[in-house]
Amino acid sequence: MLTLKVITESKNTEIRVLSPSVGFCFLTTEPGKYLSAGAFIGKLIIMNTKINLYLPADVFGKVVIEEERDKIFQVEYKQELFRLSPENIRSNDE
């Protein structure tokens, strides 16, 4: 299976996670979920080809999603998928 790393950029104290290509996206993330560096975040479907999406090795944090969306949704190049709030320490309650 093909793999891609998402594009990321810093914005204030958060990290924007962006689509690396146009296509249809299926995310496995949930608001509040902690993602470690290099984590699998979902799939991008481009011309009936499924591509696994991963965070880059230096990106991690808690998922912040502002809007409710369909399970599979269309994305453009560099469209924001979600944001991460960097957190170095995870509590045992999570």
Secondary structure, DSSP 4 states (H G I P E B T S, - for coil): -EEEEPEEEEETTEEEEE-SSSEEEEE---TT-EE-TT-EEEEEEETTEEEEEE--TT--EEEE--S---SEEEE-TT-EEEEEE--S---TT-
